[in-house]
Amino acid sequence: MSDMQVIKEAVISGNAAKVKENTEKAVAGGVDVGTILNEGLIAGMNVIGVRFKNNEIYVPEVLIAARAMHAGMAVIKPLIANSGVQEKGVVVLGTVKGDLHDIGKNLVGMMLEGAGYRVIDIGVDNAPEKYLQAVKDHKPQIVGMSALLTTTMGQMKATIEELGSYRRSVKVMIGGAPVTQKFADEIGADAYAPDAATAVDLAEDLLA
Ligand code: B12
């Protein structure tokens, strides 16, 4: 098995120690950071994303794989800035005001990171003004909002309104169990994804 295949398989099996060890080994051996990222870490998370989408694995396995991916990311992150690896875009991601659910949001964030985006995670319980401030501070191409309660979904509309003229430069992607495409259309969001793997596909489409 090639070194990148070892890293990829270790991500899939959620073996953080093995991912870290082999990423360090690859870096020491002079393997290009982009290769480690794309053929090792992201390749592993891609497999996980597809399996999750197909209900072949569940949330715990995704979180364990994501943790393993992060162990490798931690090794290469300091090197990425100098390596010329093209960051695909910046995403500000948070759960809306009044809502403390973050498992799904975190999964979306991890999958986006795995796919090469820089994710600014602003946490949970974000009032519309918090999103606006994050947009001003980080100049993302995409704002992602998560809501798990029917009572907090309305905050998505309020946030889109709050973004005002910034809507011209930023796409809004929404998700969470009660959210639907119909709702996204009603509030004027650019995209809705039912799961983390689709969120990655959508981000690609939004920035295309
Ligand atoms: C875990 C959980 C909790 C945990 C949250 C822990 C945490 N750190 O997140 C705790 C115990 C704290 C909790 C609290 C409450 N909860 Co709760 N909770 C859940 C539960 C069981 C699972 C949610 C979850 O994590 N699912 C797994 C993740 C992976 O799925 P997901 O969140 O849907 O995310 C995926 C997609 O939706 C999408 N996605 C999500 N976000 C985004 C964002 C973007 C941008 C995109 C593109 C995609 C996307 O991708 C994700 C990955 O595939 C659900 C039941 C359920 N089946 O959904 C109830 C549920 C959401 N909770 C519910 C309720 C009522 C509450 C409480 C009000 C209970 C109470 N009386 O106190 C409080 C509210 C607290 C608050 N203010 O937020 C209700 C909501 C009912 C409703 N329709 O409004 C549910 C549906 C349970 C039920 N059947 O009654 N809860």
Boltz pocket constraint, residues with backbone or C-beta under 6 A from the ligand:
constraints:
  - pocket:
      binder: B
      contacts: [[A, 59], [A, 94], [A, 98], [A, 99], [A, 100], [A, 101], [A, 102], [A, 103], [A, 104], [A, 105], [A, 107], [A, 108], [A, 143], [A, 144], [A, 145], [A, 146], [A, 147], [A, 148], [A, 149], [A, 150], [A, 151], [A, 173], [A, 174], [A, 175], [A, 176], [A, 177], [A, 178], [A, 192], [A, 193], [A, 194], [A, 195], [A, 196], [A, 197], [A, 199]]
      max_distance: 6.0
